[in-house]
């Protein structure tokens, strides 16, 4: 065996992490590596690179939880290798999910479901939840317009100063975004300016219950009452989706008297971030619909290639 091969074998088998050949070279960033790497060395490289990130515990600008109990990590480890969408194979995970949907729907005062199961889903984050709520709004509006024999080519969405996901929604689904801007002394959407932006092509109004820029609640009830008067005057019926960003899991506990949720009849869906709440880990969003009628069935897919009929 020549000296080079011997050195390579020694590097792979005997050297400590910091003595390994791979750790003494710049990590590949442009191409797929030509050679394998020991798992402990790969871990050490990434571990050390992450020191260049900020310290999450010191990030005072985040809405997110920065400390997680040891049991949270244990529970996440239990599911790290599950293809969770395969509900036929992992039925208890699916049952736990539905249990959570029911609890969140109850927390937000959704009407009691006819079949005992609330309508909603977990999502990767609140941005995905907003997208799903927005799609359902557009589909419901389109059905109403088609039933009335009216065109459906110019939908618009009325909102206050929103996070970027609503700009993405408007662009992805070809919806005009009528965003009520902040101005001195007025940092969120008010009923007067909201009504001025509404017409029969408005698929819905989206108050943000915890505005990203200020933390303010855009109180839905005054907007809801203004939409009631708007319907009485014009005959135009407009739904509401509440982006409960950071307020959805706070107001029910610290300000339960604020009427912002499904207690308002126009509210057809609510989205929120699960992690913008005490001690909850990152990564989970929720969207809940008022009832089955609020979620167009065209948006629900049933797949059977994983075994059984699975709605998604």
C-alpha positions as CSV (number, residue, x, y, z in Angstrom):
1,X,0.0,0.0,0.0
2,X,1.5,3.4,-1.0
3,X,1.9,6.2,1.5
4,X,-0.9,8.3,0.2
5,X,-3.5,5.6,0.6
6,X,-2.1,4.7,4.0
7,X,-2.4,8.4,5.1
8,X,-6.0,8.6,3.7
9,X,-7.1,5.5,5.6
10,X,-5.5,6.7,8.7
11,X,-7.3,10.0,8.4
12,X,-10.6,8.3,7.9
13,X,-10.3,5.7,10.6
14,X,-8.0,7.0,13.4
15,X,-7.9,10.7,13.5
16,X,-10.0,12.7,15.9
17,X,-12.6,15.0,14.5
18,X,-10.2,18.0,14.4
19,X,-7.4,15.8,13.0
20,X,-9.5,14.5,10.1
21,X,-8.5,15.6,6.6
22,X,-12.0,16.8,5.8
23,X,-12.1,19.3,8.6
24,X,-8.9,21.0,7.5
25,X,-10.3,21.9,4.1
26,X,-13.0,24.4,3.1
27,X,-16.4,22.7,3.0
28,X,-17.8,22.2,-0.5
29,X,-20.5,24.8,-1.3
30,X,-20.8,24.8,-5.1
31,X,-20.7,21.1,-6.0
32,X,-21.7,17.8,-4.7
33,X,-18.7,16.3,-2.7
34,X,-16.7,13.6,-4.5
35,X,-15.9,11.7,-1.3
36,X,-17.9,10.6,1.8
37,X,-17.3,12.1,5.2
38,X,-17.5,10.7,8.7
39,X,-20.7,11.6,10.4
40,X,-19.0,13.1,13.4
41,X,-16.8,15.3,11.2
42,X,-19.8,16.5,9.2
43,X,-21.6,17.3,12.5
44,X,-18.6,19.2,13.8
45,X,-18.3,21.3,10.6
46,X,-21.9,22.4,10.7
47,X,-21.9,22.8,14.4
48,X,-19.0,25.2,14.3
49,X,-20.4,27.1,11.3
50,X,-23.6,27.7,13.3
51,X,-21.6,29.7,15.8
52,X,-21.6,32.5,13.2
53,X,-25.4,32.8,13.6
54,X,-26.8,35.1,16.3
55,X,-27.8,33.7,19.6
56,X,-31.5,33.1,19.5
57,X,-31.9,33.6,23.2
58,X,-30.6,37.2,22.8
59,X,-32.9,38.0,19.8
60,X,-35.3,40.5,21.3
61,X,-36.9,41.2,17.8
62,X,-38.4,37.7,17.4
63,X,-42.0,36.7,18.0
64,X,-40.8,33.1,18.5
65,X,-40.1,31.0,21.5
66,X,-36.3,30.7,22.0
67,X,-36.2,28.1,24.8
68,X,-37.8,24.6,24.6
69,X,-38.3,22.1,27.3
70,X,-36.4,18.9,27.1
71,X,-39.6,17.0,26.7
72,X,-40.4,19.0,23.5
73,X,-37.2,17.7,22.0
74,X,-38.0,14.1,23.0
75,X,-41.4,14.3,21.4
76,X,-40.0,15.7,18.2
77,X,-37.3,13.0,18.1
78,X,-40.1,10.4,18.3
79,X,-41.5,11.5,14.9
80,X,-38.4,12.5,13.0
81,X,-38.5,9.4,10.9
82,X,-42.3,9.3,10.2
83,X,-43.8,10.2,6.8
84,X,-46.5,11.8,8.8
85,X,-48.9,12.4,5.8
86,X,-49.3,8.6,5.6
87,X,-52.2,8.6,8.1
88,X,-53.0,4.9,7.3
89,X,-49.5,3.9,8.6
90,X,-49.4,6.4,11.5
91,X,-53.1,6.6,12.7
92,X,-52.4,7.8,16.2
93,X,-50.4,10.8,14.9
94,X,-53.4,11.6,12.7
95,X,-55.7,11.3,15.7
96,X,-53.5,13.7,17.7
97,X,-53.6,16.2,14.8
98,X,-57.4,16.1,14.7
99,X,-57.5,16.5,18.4
100,X,-55.4,19.6,18.1
101,X,-57.7,21.0,15.4
102,X,-60.7,20.5,17.6
103,X,-59.0,22.2,20.6
104,X,-57.9,25.2,18.5
105,X,-61.4,25.5,16.9
106,X,-62.9,25.5,20.3
107,X,-60.5,28.1,21.6
108,X,-61.5,30.4,18.8
109,X,-65.2,29.8,19.3
110,X,-66.0,27.9,16.1
111,X,-69.6,26.6,16.0
112,X,-69.9,23.0,17.2
113,X,-69.2,20.8,14.2
114,X,-72.1,18.6,12.9
115,X,-70.0,15.4,12.8
116,X,-67.9,16.1,15.9
117,X,-64.8,17.1,13.9
118,X,-63.8,20.7,13.4
119,X,-62.5,21.8,10.0
120,X,-58.9,22.8,9.8
121,X,-55.3,21.6,9.5
122,X,-51.8,22.2,10.8
123,X,-49.3,23.8,8.3
124,X,-45.6,24.2,8.0
125,X,-46.0,27.8,9.4
126,X,-48.5,30.6,9.5
127,X,-47.6,31.7,5.9
128,X,-48.9,28.4,4.5
129,X,-52.0,28.8,6.7
130,X,-52.6,32.3,5.3
131,X,-52.3,30.9,1.7
132,X,-54.9,28.2,2.4
133,X,-57.3,30.6,4.0
134,X,-56.8,33.0,1.1
135,X,-57.4,30.3,-1.5
136,X,-60.7,29.3,0.2
137,X,-61.8,33.0,0.2
138,X,-61.1,33.3,-3.5
139,X,-62.9,30.0,-4.3
140,X,-66.0,31.1,-2.3
141,X,-66.1,34.5,-3.9
142,X,-65.7,33.0,-7.4
143,X,-68.7,30.6,-6.8
144,X,-70.9,33.5,-5.7
145,X,-69.9,35.6,-8.7
146,X,-70.5,32.8,-11.2
147,X,-73.9,32.0,-9.6
148,X,-74.8,35.7,-10.2
149,X,-73.5,35.6,-13.8
150,X,-70.8,38.1,-13.1
151,X,-67.1,38.1,-14.3
152,X,-64.4,36.7,-12.0
153,X,-61.3,38.0,-13.6
154,X,-60.6,41.0,-11.2
155,X,-60.5,39.7,-7.6
156,X,-59.1,41.9,-4.9
157,X,-58.2,41.5,-1.3
158,X,-58.4,44.3,1.3
159,X,-56.1,44.4,4.3
160,X,-54.0,46.6,6.5
161,X,-50.2,46.6,6.7
162,X,-49.5,42.9,6.3
163,X,-46.6,40.5,6.4
164,X,-45.0,39.5,3.1
165,X,-47.0,36.2,2.8
166,X,-50.1,38.2,1.7
167,X,-48.2,39.9,-1.0
168,X,-47.0,36.5,-2.1
169,X,-50.6,35.2,-2.0
170,X,-51.9,38.1,-4.2
171,X,-49.2,37.6,-6.8
172,X,-49.3,33.8,-6.9
173,X,-53.1,33.7,-7.2
174,X,-53.5,36.8,-9.4
175,X,-55.4,38.9,-6.8
176,X,-55.2,42.6,-6.5
177,X,-53.9,43.5,-3.1
178,X,-55.5,46.7,-1.7
179,X,-53.3,47.3,1.3
180,X,-54.4,50.1,3.6
181,X,-51.0,51.8,4.5
182,X,-49.9,53.0,7.8
183,X,-49.8,56.8,8.2
184,X,-49.0,59.2,11.1
185,X,-51.4,58.5,14.0
186,X,-53.0,55.6,12.1
187,X,-50.9,52.4,12.2
188,X,-53.5,49.9,11.2
189,X,-56.6,49.5,9.0
190,X,-59.7,51.5,10.0
191,X,-63.3,50.9,9.0
192,X,-63.6,54.0,6.9
193,X,-60.6,53.4,4.7
194,X,-61.4,49.7,4.5
195,X,-64.9,50.3,3.2
196,X,-63.5,52.8,0.6
197,X,-61.4,49.9,-0.8
198,X,-64.2,47.3,-1.0
199,X,-66.4,46.5,-3.9
200,X,-68.1,43.4,-5.4
201,X,-64.8,42.0,-6.5
202,X,-63.4,41.9,-3.0
203,X,-62.8,38.3,-2.1
204,X,-62.4,39.2,1.6
205,X,-61.0,41.5,4.2
206,X,-58.0,40.4,6.3
207,X,-57.4,42.1,9.6
208,X,-54.1,41.2,11.3
209,X,-54.6,40.4,14.9
210,X,-51.0,41.3,15.9
211,X,-49.5,43.5,13.2
212,X,-45.9,42.5,12.4
213,X,-44.6,46.1,12.4
214,X,-46.1,47.3,15.7
215,X,-47.7,44.4,17.5
216,X,-51.1,46.3,17.4
217,X,-54.3,44.3,17.1
218,X,-56.4,45.3,14.1
219,X,-59.7,44.8,16.0
220,X,-62.0,42.8,13.7
221,X,-65.3,43.8,15.3
222,X,-65.4,47.4,14.1
223,X,-64.4,46.2,10.6
224,X,-67.1,43.5,10.8
225,X,-69.8,46.0,11.8
226,X,-68.8,48.3,8.9
227,X,-69.1,45.4,6.5
228,X,-72.6,44.7,7.9
229,X,-73.6,48.3,7.1
230,X,-71.9,48.1,3.7
231,X,-74.0,45.0,2.8
232,X,-77.1,46.8,4.0
233,X,-76.3,49.7,1.7
234,X,-75.0,47.9,-1.3
235,X,-76.1,44.2,-1.1
236,X,-72.4,43.2,-1.3
237,X,-71.6,40.4,1.2
238,X,-67.9,40.2,2.1
239,X,-66.2,37.5,4.2
240,X,-63.4,38.0,6.7
241,X,-60.2,35.9,7.3
242,X,-58.4,36.8,10.5
243,X,-54.6,36.6,10.3
244,X,-54.2,35.9,14.0
245,X,-50.4,35.9,13.6
246,X,-49.3,36.6,17.2
247,X,-52.7,37.3,18.8
248,X,-54.5,34.1,18.2
249,X,-52.9,32.2,21.0
250,X,-52.5,35.2,23.3
251,X,-55.8,37.1,23.4
252,X,-57.9,34.1,24.4
253,X,-55.9,33.9,27.7
254,X,-54.9,37.5,28.4
255,X,-57.8,39.5,26.8
256,X,-60.7,37.0,26.4
257,X,-63.3,39.9,26.2
258,X,-62.0,41.0,22.8
259,X,-64.4,39.6,20.2
260,X,-62.2,38.9,17.3
261,X,-62.8,35.2,16.3
262,X,-65.7,33.0,15.1
263,X,-68.1,34.9,17.4
264,X,-68.2,37.3,14.4
265,X,-70.4,35.7,11.7
266,X,-68.4,37.1,8.8
267,X,-65.3,35.4,10.0
268,X,-65.0,32.3,7.8
269,X,-61.4,31.3,8.6
270,X,-58.6,32.1,11.0
271,X,-54.8,31.4,10.7
272,X,-52.1,31.7,13.4
273,X,-48.6,30.6,14.3
274,X,-48.4,27.9,16.9
275,X,-45.0,29.1,18.0
276,X,-46.1,32.7,18.8
277,X,-47.3,31.4,22.2
278,X,-45.7,30.6,25.5
279,X,-43.1,27.8,25.4
280,X,-44.3,26.3,22.1
281,X,-41.6,25.2,19.6
282,X,-41.0,26.6,16.2
283,X,-42.5,25.4,12.9
284,X,-46.2,24.9,13.2
285,X,-49.1,27.0,11.9
286,X,-52.8,26.4,12.0
287,X,-55.8,27.3,9.8
288,X,-59.3,26.7,11.0
289,X,-62.5,27.2,9.0
290,X,-65.8,28.1,10.5
291,X,-67.5,25.0,9.2
292,X,-67.5,22.6,6.2
293,X,-69.3,25.1,4.0
294,X,-66.4,27.6,4.4
295,X,-63.9,25.2,2.9
296,X,-64.7,24.5,-0.8
297,X,-64.4,20.8,-1.4
298,X,-62.5,21.4,-4.6
299,X,-59.5,22.3,-2.4
300,X,-59.6,19.0,-0.5
301,X,-57.8,16.1,-2.2
302,X,-58.2,12.4,-1.3
303,X,-55.2,10.2,-2.1
304,X,-55.0,6.4,-1.9
305,X,-51.5,5.6,-3.0
306,X,-50.3,5.4,0.7
307,X,-53.1,2.9,1.5
308,X,-56.6,3.9,2.4
309,X,-58.3,7.2,1.6
310,X,-56.4,10.2,3.0
311,X,-57.7,13.7,2.8
312,X,-55.1,16.4,2.3
